[in-house]
């Protein structure tokens, strides 16, 4: 879940006119559709041209250190536990400032048990390590499917592919969708459902705090109106989508990106990073790497929240997601 505070033009890649492909080209295209994990599993050691970005869109890389040249940024930190204590008004002011200046903040002491988070990361990694034949069972062109495995940003339209595989899961209502989720690994459904429930509760509490910081929500139960109750009911019943992103080692990381610049269109995105740096946001005209913080969530104010509140929060781009809540997990690991 990621948000940026600078308004920035999104970048799109236009598909070239359709032309007849040779058998070799068709076979190569089919291989790309199977994802980057499949490419690596089949011995790819050089970045295929399908993934090579125009020079102006490539990351700036320090070739001597083989790392992305970057400035790092520590986002504003919101201690969720303090929202429940005597410093609530101070934390609400910090929250309001973070939304206005950055469009992003990090939440710590959020109350989600560490084992729930670890289980989510672990079971996701084990899913992407399954044989391609098992992962491919969930490939679908149906954007509304309760589970969808794929690659790039939009593999049916992207002229240049992103170095990314993903698993998207509809999470609401859980009782209707869990049976459609992957049955392997055997603990996948249980671990993901638990994580979805915990993050949904956190989302509702964060939304209450944001609305209160804007003066749109009563500070106490006695202050709340029937309109407040209706807002909470709508938020609780809104859409919830989980996106697990897999960014495996790239043979030539200076030529491509895991995700292109984009803004998130939902209400809130709750983004869980592992300990590998890579997430960037645009701040004051520059791409800044967000430093991972253990057991925290990066929270992104989405486009729909921006237009749904009376006070404008400027939402911009990030690179590395009408939904109310988007859950994103960035999984960057080495075999």
MARVEXNU-701829 format. One line per 5 residues: their letters; for each residue x negated, y negated, z negated of N, C-alpha, C. Coordinates in steps of 0.02 Angstrom, whole numbers, plus 50000, padded with zeros to 5 digits. Layout:
# MARVEXNU-701829
A	X,Y,Z,X,Y,Z,X,Y,Z; ... .
***
This chain:
# MARVEXNU-701829
XXXXX	49958,50058,50000,50000,50000,50000,49956,49939,50000; 49957,49900,50053,49908,49847,50058,49941,49784,50085; 49921,49725,50060,49947,49662,50085,49891,49611,50092; 49898,49564,50135,49849,49511,50143,49884,49444,50141; 49847,49393,50119,49880,49329,50108,49869,49280,50165 .
XXXXX	49828,49298,50214,49817,49253,50269,49858,49273,50330; 49894,49226,50359,49934,49241,50418,49887,49248,50477; 49888,49305,50509,49839,49320,50561,49873,49359,50616; 49853,49346,50678,49884,49378,50735,49868,49452,50735; 49921,49494,50741,49910,49565,50748,49882,49581,50816 .
XXXXX	49842,49633,50820,49812,49653,50883,49846,49716,50909; 49864,49715,50971,49895,49773,51003,49854,49792,51064; 49852,49855,51080,49819,49878,51139,49873,49897,51191; 49869,49865,51249,49918,49878,51301,49898,49940,51340; 49946,49984,51351,49933,50044,51389,49926,50027,51463 .
XXXXX	49878,50058,51498,49870,50045,51569,49927,50077,51608; 49937,50058,51671,49989,50089,51712,49977,50164,51716; 50031,50203,51716,50025,50275,51719,49997,50296,51787; 49949,50342,51785,49919,50368,51846,49914,50443,51839; 49914,50477,51894,49908,50550,51894,49841,50570,51866 .
XXXXX	49840,50620,51821,49779,50644,51791,49756,50709,51822; 49692,50719,51824,49665,50782,51845,49675,50834,51790; 49666,50897,51807,49674,50950,51756,49626,50939,51698; 49564,50917,51715,49515,50906,51662,49535,50849,51617; 49561,50794,51647,49582,50737,51607,49641,50755,51563 .
XXXXX	49688,50794,51590,49747,50815,51552,49726,50858,51492; 49678,50903,51503,49654,50945,51449,49620,50904,51395; 49580,50854,51417,49546,50811,51369,49595,50771,51328; 49647,50743,51361,49698,50705,51326,49735,50748,51275; 49748,50810,51294,49782,50856,51248,49740,50868,51186 .
XXXXX	49674,50871,51194,49630,50881,51137,49633,50821,51090; 49636,50760,51117,49641,50701,51076,49706,50700,51036; 49759,50725,51066,49824,50726,51032,49822,50771,50970; 49775,50815,50967,49771,50862,50910,49737,50831,50850; 49707,50772,50858,49680,50737,50800,49604,50741,50793 .
XXXXX	49578,50697,50750,49506,50692,50742,49477,50751,50701; 49516,50777,50655,49493,50836,50619,49481,50894,50668; 49527,50902,50715,49521,50955,50765,49459,50944,50808; 49445,50881,50826,49385,50867,50866,49322,50888,50829; 49318,50869,50765,49259,50887,50726,49253,50962,50715 .
XXXXX	49310,50994,50705,49309,51067,50696,49285,51103,50758; 49290,51069,50816,49268,51099,50879,49201,51070,50903; 49164,51041,50857,49095,51024,50871,49081,50957,50903; 49129,50911,50903,49116,50845,50933,49063,50809,50892; 49011,50786,50925,48956,50751,50892,48946,50680,50920 .
XXXXX	48981,50663,50972,48978,50596,51002,49048,50570,51008; 49058,50506,50992,49125,50477,50994,49152,50477,51065; 49209,50510,51077,49238,50509,51144,49259,50438,51164; 49258,50424,51228,49274,50356,51252,49345,50335,51234; 49388,50382,51221,49457,50367,51202,49460,50327,51137 .
XXXXX	49407,50331,51096,49407,50299,51031,49363,50236,51029; 49330,50220,51085,49284,50164,51086,49321,50098,51095; 49316,50054,51046,49351,49989,51048,49313,49939,51091; 49348,49889,51117,49313,49833,51149,49265,49802,51099; 49210,49774,51124,49157,49748,51082,49183,49700,51029 .
XXXXX	49232,49657,51048,49257,49606,51003,49297,49635,50945; 49320,49697,50952,49362,49727,50900,49324,49776,50855; 49261,49786,50868,49223,49835,50830,49200,49808,50763; 49191,49852,50714,49164,49830,50649,49091,49808,50657; 49069,49763,50614,48999,49742,50613,48960,49790,50569 .
XXXXX	48912,49825,50598,48878,49878,50563,48804,49862,50557; 48777,49875,50497,48706,49871,50485,48675,49937,50508; 48646,49938,50567,48622,50000,50596,48565,50031,50557; 48525,49989,50523,48470,50017,50484,48496,50055,50423; 48548,50028,50391,48575,50060,50332,48632,50107,50349 .
XXXXX	48655,50106,50413,48712,50147,50435,48774,50136,50393; 48784,50074,50374,48843,50056,50335,48876,49995,50368; 48938,49984,50352,48973,49926,50378,48948,49864,50342; 48924,49816,50381,48903,49753,50351,48964,49718,50325; 48962,49697,50262,49024,49673,50233,49011,49625,50174 .
XXXXX	49061,49587,50161,49067,49551,50098,49119,49589,50057; 49108,49596,49993,49156,49633,49952,49199,49584,49912; 49257,49607,49893,49305,49565,49858,49337,49605,49802; 49337,49575,49743,49375,49603,49688,49442,49568,49686; 49495,49605,49701,49562,49576,49701,49583,49558,49630 .
XXXXX	49632,49513,49624,49659,49498,49557,49685,49563,49525; 49671,49570,49461,49690,49630,49425,49750,49615,49380; 49802,49654,49388,49862,49648,49346,49864,49707,49299; 49856,49693,49235,49859,49746,49184,49933,49759,49168; 49958,49814,49195,50029,49828,49189,50051,49837,49117 .
XXXXX	50007,49864,49075,50024,49875,49005,50038,49809,48970; 50002,49756,48989,50011,49691,48957,50077,49658,48976; 50108,49681,49031,50174,49655,49048,50226,49673,48996; 50211,49724,48958,50259,49747,48907,50245,49715,48839; 50193,49672,48835,50174,49644,48771,50182,49568,48767 .
XXXXX	50151,49537,48717,50160,49465,48705,50129,49421,48759; 50085,49449,48801,50053,49409,48854,50091,49412,48920; 50154,49434,48917,50192,49444,48979,50195,49381,49022; 50207,49323,48992,50214,49262,49032,50148,49245,49067; 50092,49256,49033,50027,49243,49063,50014,49291,49122 .
XXXXX	50032,49354,49113,50023,49403,49166,50068,49387,49226; 50129,49364,49212,50174,49346,49266,50146,49287,49307; 50115,49239,49272,50083,49184,49308,50026,49209,49352; 49987,49256,49325,49932,49285,49365,49959,49323,49425; 50014,49358,49415,50046,49395,49469,50070,49349,49524 .
XXXXX	50102,49294,49505,50126,49246,49554,50069,49216,49594; 50014,49199,49560,49956,49170,49593,49925,49220,49642; 49921,49283,49621,49891,49335,49664,49931,49344,49727; 49997,49343,49721,50040,49352,49779,50034,49293,49827; 50029,49233,49800,50025,49173,49841,49957,49166,49876 .
XXXXX	49903,49179,49839,49837,49167,49867,49811,49225,49910; 49825,49286,49888,49798,49345,49922,49850,49386,49959; 49909,49393,49929,49958,49441,49955,49941,49512,49933; 49887,49520,49895,49865,49584,49869,49847,49576,49795; 49852,49630,49758,49824,49632,49691,49814,49705,49673 .
XXXXX	49775,49717,49621,49764,49785,49596,49799,49794,49529; 49832,49850,49521,49867,49865,49458,49828,49918,49420; 49814,49902,49357,49781,49950,49313,49826,49964,49253; 49811,50015,49215,49852,50035,49158,49926,50039,49178; 49937,50073,49234,50004,50076,49264,50048,50130,49234 .
XXXXX	50020,50174,49194,50059,50225,49160,50066,50290,49197; 50042,50295,49258,50046,50359,49294,49988,50403,49271; 50003,50462,49245,49950,50506,49218,49896,50519,49269; 49833,50519,49247,49777,50529,49292,49781,50597,49327; 49808,50648,49292,49813,50713,49324,49861,50714,49383 .
XXXXX	49913,50671,49380,49959,50666,49436,49924,50638,49498; 49882,50588,49486,49844,50558,49541,49792,50606,49568; 49756,50639,49524,49705,50687,49546,49737,50744,49585; 49793,50768,49561,49827,50823,49597,49849,50801,49667; 49871,50738,49672,49893,50712,49737,49834,50709,49786 .
XXXXX	49778,50684,49763,49719,50680,49806,49694,50749,49825; 49693,50794,49775,49668,50862,49787,49711,50901,49836; 49777,50898,49827,49821,50938,49870,49822,50908,49941; 49813,50843,49947,49810,50812,50013,49747,50834,50050; 49690,50834,50015,49628,50857,50047,49634,50929,50069 .
XXXXX	49666,50970,50028,49673,51041,50047,49720,51050,50106; 49770,51006,50113,49813,51010,50172,49773,50997,50235; 49732,50944,50235,49694,50927,50295,49638,50978,50309; 49622,51019,50260,49572,51071,50271,49604,51136,50294; 49670,51138,50300,49703,51197,50327,49685,51205,50401 .
XXXXX	49689,51266,50427,49677,51276,50499,49724,51232,50541; 49700,51212,50600,49741,51168,50642,49809,51199,50656; 49812,51264,50665,49875,51297,50681,49927,51286,50626; 49904,51281,50563,49950,51268,50508,49970,51195,50506; 49922,51149,50514,49937,51078,50514,49984,51059,50571 .
XXXXX	49973,51089,50629,50010,51069,50689,50084,51088,50686; 50103,51130,50638,50174,51147,50631,50216,51085,50618; 50185,51033,50592,50222,50974,50572,50214,50915,50620; 50184,50928,50678,50181,50876,50729,50250,50865,50759; 50268,50801,50768,50334,50785,50794,50333,50715,50825 .
XXXXX	50371,50706,50878,50379,50640,50909,50439,50603,50880; 50476,50636,50834,50534,50607,50803,50512,50561,50745; 50519,50496,50756,50496,50448,50705,50535,50454,50640; 50595,50483,50642,50637,50490,50583,50630,50558,50549; 50585,50599,50573,50576,50666,50544,50554,50660,50471 .
XXXXX	50578,50705,50427,50559,50701,50357,50486,50716,50344; 50452,50747,50391,50380,50758,50386,50351,50754,50457; 50294,50720,50462,50264,50712,50529,50189,50708,50522; 50155,50754,50557,50082,50755,50560,50060,50726,50627; 50010,50683,50626,49989,50654,50689,49920,50622,50683 .
XXXXX	49904,50582,50734,49838,50551,50737,49844,50481,50765; 49792,50441,50756,49789,50371,50779,49844,50330,50747; 49865,50275,50779,49920,50234,50753,49985,50256,50785; 49985,50257,50852,50041,50283,50891,50011,50323,50948; 50004,50388,50939,49967,50429,50986,50000,50435,51054 .
XXXXX	50064,50416,51059,50098,50419,51123,50090,50355,51164; 50066,50301,51132,50061,50237,51167,49991,50206,51164; 49950,50223,51114,49886,50190,51106,49840,50203,51165; 49815,50149,51195,49765,50156,51248,49698,50175,51218; 49682,50147,51160,49622,50165,51122,49645,50196,51056 .
XXXXX	49620,50255,51041,49640,50289,50980,49601,50265,50919; 49633,50268,50861,49600,50256,50797,49572,50322,50770; 49518,50317,50732,49487,50377,50703,49524,50394,50638; 49582,50423,50647,49627,50434,50590,49676,50490,50605; 49684,50536,50557,49741,50582,50558,49786,50564,50499 .
XXXXX	49850,50581,50504,49896,50562,50451,49949,50615,50440; 49978,50612,50381,50037,50651,50365,50087,50603,50334; 50146,50596,50366,50198,50551,50341,50254,50593,50311; 50276,50573,50252,50329,50609,50216,50384,50560,50194; 50444,50573,50214,50501,50536,50187,50512,50562,50116 .
XXXXX	50521,50516,50068,50524,50536,49998,50590,50520,49963; 50639,50495,50000,50703,50479,49968,50760,50494,50016; 50812,50529,49990,50815,50561,49923,50775,50626,49922; 50738,50636,49868,50694,50694,49864,50731,50761,49875; 50791,50765,49847,50828,50828,49851,50843,50848,49924 .
XXXXX	50844,50799,49968,50861,50813,50038,50800,50828,50081; 50740,50808,50058,50682,50811,50103,50628,50860,50082; 50624,50876,50017,50568,50916,49993,50564,50983,50029; 50620,51013,50045,50619,51078,50078,50590,51075,50148; 50585,51015,50177,50556,51007,50244,50480,50995,50241 .
XXXXX	50455,50979,50182,50383,50964,50175,50342,51028,50184; 50277,51021,50196,50234,51080,50204,50239,51127,50144; 50240,51191,50158,50243,51242,50105,50173,51267,50087; 50124,51243,50123,50054,51260,50109,50013,51195,50110; 49971,51188,50058,49956,51231,50000,50019,51244,49957 .
XXXXX	50016,51296,49919,50076,51319,49883,50101,51268,49832; 50056,51226,49806,50075,51176,49756,50088,51107,49788; 50090,51104,49854,50097,51040,49888,50162,51005,49869; 50217,51038,49876,50282,51006,49864,50289,50981,49792; 50269,51022,49745,50275,51003,49675,50231,50942,49659 .
XXXXX	50169,50944,49682,50122,50890,49666,50144,50824,49699; 50166,50827,49761,50185,50767,49797,50251,50739,49769; 50298,50782,49752,50362,50759,49724,50351,50723,49658; 50307,50750,49616,50291,50718,49552,50261,50650,49563; 50214,50646,49610,50182,50582,49626,50233,50532,49653 .
XXXXX	50278,50555,49695,50329,50511,49724,50375,50482,49670; 50394,50524,49622,50437,50500,49567,50401,50448,49524; 50339,50462,49508,50301,50416,49465,50290,50349,49499; 50273,50349,49563,50260,50287,49599,50325,50248,49612; 50380,50283,49620,50444,50248,49628,50462,50209,49565 .
XXXXX	50450,50238,49507,50463,50203,49444,50417,50142,49438; 50354,50151,49457,50307,50095,49454,50329,50039,49502; 50350,50058,49561,50375,50009,49609,50432,49966,49581; 50479,49998,49548,50536,49961,49520,50514,49912,49466; 50466,49933,49424,50442,49888,49372,50402,49830,49402 .
XXXXX	50363,49843,49453,50326,49789,49486,50374,49740,49519; 50426,49766,49551,50474,49722,49583,50509,49678,49532; 50526,49705,49474,50557,49666,49421,50511,49608,49401; 50446,49625,49394,50398,49574,49373,50390,49519,49426; 50388,49539,49489,50382,49489,49543,50443,49444,49545 .
XXXXX	50502,49473,49540,50563,49433,49541,50567,49387,49480; 50544,49412,49422,50544,49370,49363,50495,49312,49371; 50437,49325,49401,50387,49272,49411,50414,49217,49457; 50463,49234,49498,50494,49186,49543,50556,49153,49513; 50573,49174,49452,50633,49147,49420,50697,49177,49446 .
XXXXX	50691,49235,49479,50750,49267,49509,50774,49326,49467; 50744,49336,49409,50760,49395,49368,50757,49375,49295; 50805,49396,49256,50807,49379,49185,50748,49408,49147; 50720,49369,49101,50663,49392,49062,50682,49447,49013; 50744,49447,48989,50768,49498,48943,50834,49527,48971 .
XXXXX	50855,49583,48941,50917,49613,48964,50976,49566,48955; 50974,49525,48902,51029,49478,48890,51031,49424,48944; 50974,49409,48975,50971,49357,49026,50993,49381,49095; 50997,49446,49104,51010,49473,49170,51083,49469,49189; 51094,49460,49253,51161,49450,49280,51184,49512,49319 .
XXXXX	51248,49515,49336,51270,49570,49380,51232,49572,49446; 51210,49513,49470,51171,49511,49532,51104,49547,49522; 51074,49538,49462,51012,49573,49447,51022,49649,49450; 51076,49672,49421,51090,49744,49420,51100,49770,49491; 51131,49730,49534,51143,49751,49603,51077,49754,49641 .
XXXXX	51033,49706,49629,50967,49707,49661,50929,49771,49643; 50929,49786,49577,50893,49846,49554,50923,49909,49584; 50989,49911,49590,51022,49969,49619,51001,49978,49692; 50998,49922,49729,50978,49927,49799,50905,49948,49807; 50863,49922,49763,50793,49941,49766,50784,50015,49750 .
XXXXX	50820,50039,49700,50815,50109,49680,50839,50155,49735; 50888,50133,49774,50916,50175,49827,50884,50164,49895; 50833,50121,49898,50801,50105,49962,50755,50160,49987; 50731,50149,50047,50687,50198,50079,50620,50203,50044; 50591,50261,50049,50525,50273,50020,50487,50319,50067 .
XXXXX	50430,50296,50091,50389,50334,50138,50319,50342,50111; 50293,50402,50114,50224,50414,50094,50182,50429,50156; 50124,50396,50161,50078,50407,50216,50011,50427,50188; 49989,50487,50204,49923,50511,50183,49876,50505,50243; 49827,50461,50238,49781,50449,50293,49716,50487,50281 .
XXXXX	49693,50522,50331,49630,50559,50328,49580,50527,50376; 49524,50504,50348,49470,50474,50388,49407,50517,50381; 49400,50569,50422,49341,50611,50416,49279,50576,50443; 49219,50603,50430,49158,50571,50453,49160,50559,50529; 49142,50498,50549,49143,50479,50619,49072,50481,50646 .
XXXXX	49061,50511,50705,48993,50516,50731,48963,50449,50750; 49004,50400,50769,48980,50333,50787,49027,50280,50758; 49023,50268,50693,49071,50224,50660,49067,50151,50681; 49013,50132,50716,49007,50063,50738,49048,50048,50800; 49080,50099,50828,49117,50090,50891,49193,50092,50882 .
XXXXX	49217,50107,50822,49289,50117,50814,49311,50096,50744; 49376,50102,50731,49406,50088,50666,49451,50145,50646; 49462,50151,50580,49511,50200,50556,49582,50176,50569; 49593,50111,50562,49657,50080,50577,49644,50010,50605; 49684,49987,50653,49674,49919,50680,49703,49867,50632 .
XXXXX	49688,49803,50642,49719,49751,50601,49795,49754,50606; 49828,49749,50549,49901,49752,50548,49927,49722,50483; 49991,49705,50482,50024,49687,50419,50076,49740,50405; 50092,49749,50341,50140,49800,50321,50210,49770,50320; 50257,49807,50348,50323,49779,50360,50374,49795,50305 .
XXXXX	50356,49831,50254,50404,49849,50203,50410,49795,50149; 50434,49816,50091,50438,49771,50033,50370,49771,49997; 50351,49830,49973,50287,49838,49939,50252,49899,49968; 50186,49896,49971,50146,49954,49985,50102,49966,49924; 50104,50026,49898,50061,50047,49843,50007,50092,49873 .
XXXXX	49945,50068,49872,49891,50102,49907,49843,50132,49857; 49831,50197,49864,49785,50233,49822,49723,50249,49863; 49665,50222,49843,49602,50236,49875,49565,50291,49838; 49525,50330,49875,49476,50371,49840,49416,50326,49827; 49358,50354,49812,49302,50312,49793,49257,50291,49851 .
XXXXX	49281,50302,49913,49243,50283,49972,49267,50215,49997; 49221,50167,50004,49240,50101,50028,49261,50105,50102; 49305,50061,50122,49326,50059,50192,49385,50013,50203; 49428,50005,50153,49485,49961,50160,49462,49889,50163; 49486,49852,50212,49470,49781,50219,49533,49740,50226 .
XXXXX	49531,49678,50200,49585,49631,50210,49553,49567,50237; 49594,49527,50271,49569,49464,50296,49585,49409,50245; 49533,49376,50222,49540,49324,50172,49499,49264,50193; 49533,49207,50201,49501,49145,50222,49462,49155,50287; 49494,49192,50333,49466,49200,50400,49412,49253,50407 .
XXXXX	49395,49288,50353,49344,49339,50357,49371,49407,50334; 49344,49460,50363,49362,49527,50341,49321,49545,50280; 49355,49561,50226,49324,49574,50162,49340,49646,50140; 49289,49682,50118,49299,49750,50093,49325,49749,50022; 49378,49786,50010,49407,49790,49943,49370,49844,49904 .
XXXXX	49340,49825,49849,49303,49873,49808,49351,49922,49775; 49340,49987,49785,49383,50037,49751,49376,50031,49675; 49431,50039,49641,49431,50039,49568,49467,50102,49545; 49433,50141,49505,49459,50206,49484,49525,50198,49447; 49572,50243,49464,49637,50247,49431,49676,50181,49436 .
XXXXX	49673,50150,49495,49712,50088,49506,49748,50094,49573; 49796,50050,49583,49831,50045,49647,49820,49975,49676; 49807,49972,49740,49809,49909,49776,49881,49898,49797; 49908,49840,49780,49978,49825,49796,49980,49771,49850; 50019,49783,49902,50023,49739,49959,50095,49712,49965 .
XXXXX	50102,49646,49968,50167,49616,49979,50185,49623,50052; 50240,49657,50067,50259,49670,50136,50300,49614,50168; 50307,49618,50234,50342,49567,50272,50414,49557,50249; 50448,49613,50234,50519,49607,50216,50528,49575,50148; 50481,49586,50102,50485,49552,50038,50473,49477,50047 .
XXXXX	50427,49460,50090,50412,49390,50102,50474,49351,50124; 50513,49380,50169,50572,49344,50194,50633,49354,50150; 50627,49395,50099,50684,49409,50055,50683,49369,49991; 50629,49330,49980,50625,49291,49919,50624,49217,49937; 50643,49176,49891,50653,49105,49906,50588,49066,49909 .
XXXXX	50535,49094,49882,50471,49061,49882,50422,49100,49925; 50390,49068,49972,50352,49103,50024,50286,49129,49997; 50274,49193,50009,50208,49222,50000,50182,49235,50071; 50124,49209,50087,50097,49216,50154,50066,49286,50161; 50092,49325,50207,50070,49394,50216,50029,49399,50279 .
XXXXX	49972,49431,50274,49928,49435,50332,49910,49506,50351; 49849,49515,50375,49828,49578,50405,49786,49619,50357; 49787,49684,50368,49737,49727,50339,49721,49778,50392; 49666,49811,50387,49652,49862,50434,49628,49924,50397; 49638,49973,50410,49621,50041,50385,49671,50088,50406 .
XXXXX	50034,49962,50342,50082,50007,50354,50140,49962,50361; 50676,49968,50416,50667,49924,50360,50662,49966,50297; 50566,49971,50271,50559,50014,50213,50553,49972,50151; 50581,49998,50097,50574,49962,50034,50506,49977,50002; 50486,50040,50002,50424,50060,49969,50384,50105,50016 .
XXXXX	50321,50088,50026,50276,50130,50063,50220,50151,50017; 50207,50216,50015,50152,50243,49975,50097,50265,50023; 50037,50240,50014,49982,50257,50059,49924,50285,50019; 49896,50339,50044,49837,50368,50014,49782,50369,50067; 49725,50338,50052,49667,50339,50096,49620,50395,50073 .
XXXXX	49609,50443,50116,49570,50501,50100,49509,50502,50146; 49451,50483,50120,49389,50482,50159,49341,50530,50126; 49333,50589,50156,49292,50638,50122,49247,50674,50172; 49198,50708,50144,49148,50743,50184,49153,50818,50170; 49151,50856,50224,49155,50929,50217,49092,50957,50184 .
***
